[in-house]
Amino acid sequence: MKRGEPISWLFMFLSLPLILLLTLPLIKMTIEPSMTMMVETISDMDVVNAISRSIGLSLFAGFLSFAMGTPLAYLLARNNIIGKKVIEGIIDLPIMIPHPVVGIAILSLSGKNHPIGRFLSDVGIQIMGTKTGIICVLLFVGLPFYVNTVKAGFESVPLQLENASRTLGAGAITTFLRVTFPLTWRHMILGVIMCTARAISEFGAIVIVAYHPMTAPVMIYERFTAYGLKYSQPIAVWLIIISFLLFIILRMLTKSINLHTR
């Protein structure tokens, strides 16, 4: 389909409402707060701490997804295990279920009425109202994005390359580290970015598990309900700006590493 064909113009016209729906609210929200309000907001240490907490814990959840999700993604990509479709469905479940349900489920599992909750309590791990609880939530909602991204990366690596490595005497771990990993690390970085992005935006489950310590989305909600749109918008704008800059830096690092490995 060429750009000048009538169908191209028709599809562009039909796509315009969707593009406007995605861009106009964000543009309006971004330009509406005054510069004075933006400076006052970022000078508020409660706001700075909430944004820093959101980004820091989300990045931590992203790196946990790398450590815990990579073996699972490889297993699903390379093995026809029993119940594979069920496992893939379970992995996608956090995308589909309402996120307050996620928070309730995590609390019910970590409560003292459950054996796991009693064990966690005995070893001094508390979920409700802690950063540990927030990380559990962020990992829960972000892991599907990492696993699915990296699984697609593993599936794109020809199986013949791994088999050739094995026939040359390399073991399974050596083959993974020297053949599979170098061909899929970009997918892993993309998966970490996607997991982190999803985690930063989480609100519904966090507000159930840990209203405090407060993350940026929870603070935006609190400021909105207490003071209205005027005082919640600047926090949202700063979160968008900082998150956007963070992802640009990650993308640039990925590109830089890519150039040095060629």
C-alpha positions as CSV (number, residue, x, y, z in Angstrom):
1,M,0.0,0.0,0.0
2,K,1.6,3.3,-1.1
3,R,1.2,6.5,0.8
4,G,-0.5,8.4,-1.9
5,E,-3.3,5.8,-2.5
6,P,-6.8,6.7,-1.5
7,I,-6.9,3.9,1.1
8,S,-3.9,5.4,2.8
9,W,-5.7,8.7,3.2
10,L,-8.8,6.9,4.4
11,F,-6.9,5.0,7.1
12,M,-5.1,8.1,8.2
13,F,-8.5,9.9,8.6
14,L,-9.9,7.0,10.5
15,S,-6.8,6.9,12.8
16,L,-6.9,10.6,13.6
17,P,-9.6,10.4,16.4
18,L,-7.5,7.7,18.1
19,I,-4.3,9.7,17.9
20,L,-6.1,12.8,19.3
21,L,-7.6,10.7,22.1
22,L,-4.1,9.6,23.1
23,T,-2.3,12.9,22.7
24,L,-4.8,15.8,23.6
25,P,-5.4,14.9,27.2
26,L,-1.6,14.5,27.9
27,I,-0.8,17.7,26.0
28,K,-3.4,19.7,27.9
29,M,-2.3,18.3,31.3
30,T,1.3,19.0,30.5
31,I,0.9,22.7,29.5
32,E,-1.8,23.6,32.0
33,P,0.2,23.9,35.3
34,S,2.1,27.2,35.6
35,M,5.9,27.2,35.9
36,T,5.6,28.6,39.4
37,M,3.4,25.6,40.4
38,M,5.8,23.2,38.7
39,V,8.8,24.6,40.7
40,E,6.8,24.6,44.0
41,T,5.8,21.0,43.4
42,I,9.3,19.7,42.7
43,S,10.6,21.7,45.7
44,D,8.2,19.6,47.9
45,M,10.3,16.8,49.4
46,D,7.2,14.6,49.9
47,V,6.7,14.8,46.1
48,V,10.4,14.2,45.4
49,N,10.4,11.2,47.7
50,A,7.3,9.7,46.2
51,I,8.6,10.0,42.6
52,S,12.0,8.7,43.6
53,R,10.3,5.8,45.4
54,S,8.2,5.0,42.4
55,I,11.0,5.0,39.9
56,G,13.5,3.3,42.2
57,L,11.2,0.4,43.3
58,S,10.0,0.0,39.7
59,L,13.6,-0.3,38.4
60,F,14.2,-2.8,41.2
61,A,11.2,-4.8,40.1
62,G,12.5,-4.6,36.5
63,F,15.8,-6.1,37.5
64,L,14.1,-8.8,39.6
65,S,12.0,-9.7,36.5
66,F,15.3,-10.1,34.7
67,A,16.7,-12.4,37.3
68,M,13.5,-14.5,37.9
69,G,11.8,-14.2,34.5
70,T,14.6,-15.1,32.2
71,P,14.8,-18.8,33.1
72,L,11.0,-19.0,32.8
73,A,11.0,-17.3,29.4
74,Y,13.7,-19.6,28.1
75,L,11.8,-22.7,29.5
76,L,8.6,-21.6,27.7
77,A,10.4,-20.8,24.5
78,R,12.4,-23.9,24.2
79,N,10.4,-26.7,25.9
80,N,7.0,-28.2,25.3
81,I,6.4,-28.9,28.9
82,I,3.2,-30.3,30.3
83,G,0.7,-27.5,31.0
84,K,2.6,-24.9,29.0
85,K,-0.5,-23.1,27.8
86,V,-1.8,-23.1,31.4
87,I,1.5,-21.5,32.6
88,E,1.4,-18.9,29.8
89,G,-2.2,-18.1,30.7
90,I,-1.2,-17.7,34.4
91,I,1.7,-15.3,33.4
92,D,-0.8,-13.2,31.4
93,L,-3.4,-13.2,34.2
94,P,-2.1,-10.0,35.9
95,I,-2.8,-8.1,32.6
96,M,-6.4,-9.1,32.6
97,I,-7.6,-9.1,36.2
98,P,-8.5,-5.8,38.1
99,H,-5.5,-4.7,40.0
100,P,-7.2,-4.1,43.3
101,V,-7.9,-7.8,43.1
102,V,-4.1,-8.3,42.9
103,G,-3.6,-6.3,46.0
104,I,-6.3,-8.2,47.9
105,A,-4.8,-11.5,46.7
106,I,-1.3,-10.6,47.9
107,L,-2.6,-9.5,51.3
108,S,-4.7,-12.6,51.7
109,L,-1.6,-14.7,51.0
110,S,0.7,-12.7,53.3
111,G,-1.7,-12.5,56.2
112,K,-1.2,-14.3,59.5
113,N,-4.1,-16.6,58.8
114,H,-2.1,-18.2,55.9
115,P,0.9,-20.5,56.4
116,I,3.0,-18.3,54.0
117,G,2.0,-15.2,55.9
118,R,3.0,-16.8,59.2
119,F,6.3,-17.9,57.8
120,L,7.1,-14.4,56.5
121,S,6.1,-12.9,59.8
122,D,8.4,-15.4,61.6
123,V,11.4,-14.4,59.5
124,G,10.7,-10.7,59.9
125,I,9.2,-10.0,56.4
126,Q,6.2,-7.7,56.4
127,I,4.2,-7.1,53.2
128,M,1.4,-4.7,54.2
129,G,2.6,-1.0,54.3
130,T,6.2,-1.7,53.3
131,K,8.5,-1.3,50.4
132,T,8.7,-5.1,50.2
133,G,4.9,-5.2,49.6
134,I,5.2,-2.5,46.9
135,I,7.9,-4.5,45.1
136,C,5.8,-7.6,45.3
137,V,3.0,-5.7,43.6
138,L,5.2,-4.1,41.0
139,L,6.8,-7.5,40.1
140,F,3.4,-9.1,39.9
141,V,2.0,-6.6,37.4
142,G,5.2,-6.1,35.4
143,L,6.5,-9.6,35.1
144,P,4.2,-10.6,32.2
145,F,5.6,-7.8,30.0
146,Y,9.2,-9.0,30.7
147,V,8.5,-12.7,30.2
148,N,6.5,-12.3,27.0
149,T,9.1,-9.9,25.5
150,V,12.1,-12.2,26.3
151,K,10.2,-15.3,25.3
152,A,9.7,-13.8,21.8
153,G,13.5,-13.0,21.8
154,F,14.4,-16.6,22.6
155,E,12.1,-17.9,20.0
156,S,13.7,-15.7,17.4
157,V,17.1,-17.4,17.9
158,P,17.4,-20.4,15.5
159,L,17.5,-23.6,17.4
160,Q,20.2,-24.9,15.0
161,L,22.7,-22.4,16.4
162,E,22.2,-23.9,19.9
163,N,22.4,-27.4,18.5
164,A,25.6,-26.6,16.7
165,S,27.2,-25.3,19.8
166,R,26.2,-28.4,21.7
167,T,27.6,-30.7,19.0
168,L,30.9,-28.8,19.3
169,G,31.2,-29.8,22.9
170,A,29.7,-26.8,24.7
171,G,27.4,-27.5,27.6
172,A,23.9,-26.2,28.0
173,I,24.9,-23.3,30.3
174,T,27.9,-22.4,28.1
175,T,25.7,-22.4,25.0
176,F,23.2,-20.1,26.7
177,L,25.8,-17.7,27.8
178,R,27.8,-17.6,24.6
179,V,25.1,-18.1,21.9
180,T,21.6,-17.5,23.2
181,F,22.3,-14.6,25.6
182,P,24.3,-12.4,23.1
183,L,21.4,-12.7,20.6
184,T,18.6,-11.9,23.0
185,W,20.0,-9.4,25.5
186,R,18.3,-6.5,23.6
187,H,15.0,-8.2,24.2
188,M,15.9,-8.5,27.9
189,I,16.7,-4.8,28.2
190,L,13.4,-4.0,26.4
191,G,11.6,-6.3,28.8
192,V,13.1,-4.6,31.8
193,I,12.1,-1.2,30.3
194,M,8.5,-2.4,29.7
195,C,8.3,-4.0,33.2
196,T,9.6,-0.8,34.8
197,A,7.2,1.4,32.8
198,R,4.2,-0.8,33.8
199,A,5.4,-0.8,37.4
200,I,5.7,3.0,37.6
201,S,2.1,3.5,36.6
202,E,0.6,1.0,39.1
203,F,-1.9,2.3,41.5
204,G,-4.8,-0.1,42.1
205,A,-2.9,-2.9,43.8
206,I,-0.4,-0.6,45.6
207,V,-3.2,1.4,47.3
208,I,-4.5,-1.9,48.8
209,V,-1.2,-3.3,49.9
210,A,0.8,-0.2,50.9
211,Y,-0.8,3.2,50.9
212,H,2.3,4.3,52.8
213,P,5.1,4.6,52.0
214,M,3.5,6.7,49.3
215,T,4.4,6.2,45.6
216,A,3.8,8.9,43.0
217,P,0.5,7.5,41.6
218,V,-0.9,7.2,45.2
219,M,0.2,10.8,46.0
220,I,-1.4,12.0,42.8
221,Y,-4.7,10.3,43.9
222,E,-4.4,11.7,47.4
223,R,-3.7,15.3,46.2
224,F,-6.6,15.1,43.7
225,T,-9.1,13.9,46.3
226,A,-7.9,16.3,49.0
227,Y,-7.1,19.5,46.9
228,G,-8.4,18.9,43.4
229,L,-7.0,18.9,39.9
230,K,-4.8,22.0,40.4
231,Y,-2.5,20.3,42.9
232,S,-2.4,16.8,41.4
233,Q,-1.6,17.8,37.8
234,P,2.0,19.1,38.5
235,I,3.0,15.8,40.2
236,A,1.7,13.9,37.2
237,V,3.6,16.1,34.8
238,W,6.8,15.7,36.7
239,L,6.3,11.9,36.8
240,I,5.8,11.9,33.1
241,I,8.8,14.1,32.4
242,I,11.2,12.1,34.7
243,S,10.0,8.7,33.5
244,F,10.3,9.9,29.9
245,L,13.9,11.0,30.4
246,L,14.7,7.8,32.2
247,F,13.5,5.7,29.3
248,I,15.4,7.9,26.8
249,I,18.6,7.3,28.8
250,L,17.9,3.5,28.9
251,R,17.3,3.5,25.1
252,M,20.5,5.5,24.5
253,L,22.5,3.1,26.6
254,T,21.0,0.2,24.7
255,K,22.0,1.8,21.4
256,S,25.4,2.6,22.7
257,I,26.1,-0.9,23.8
258,N,24.7,-2.1,20.4
259,L,27.2,0.0,18.5
260,H,30.2,-1.1,20.6
261,T,29.3,-4.8,20.1
262,R,29.2,-4.6,16.4
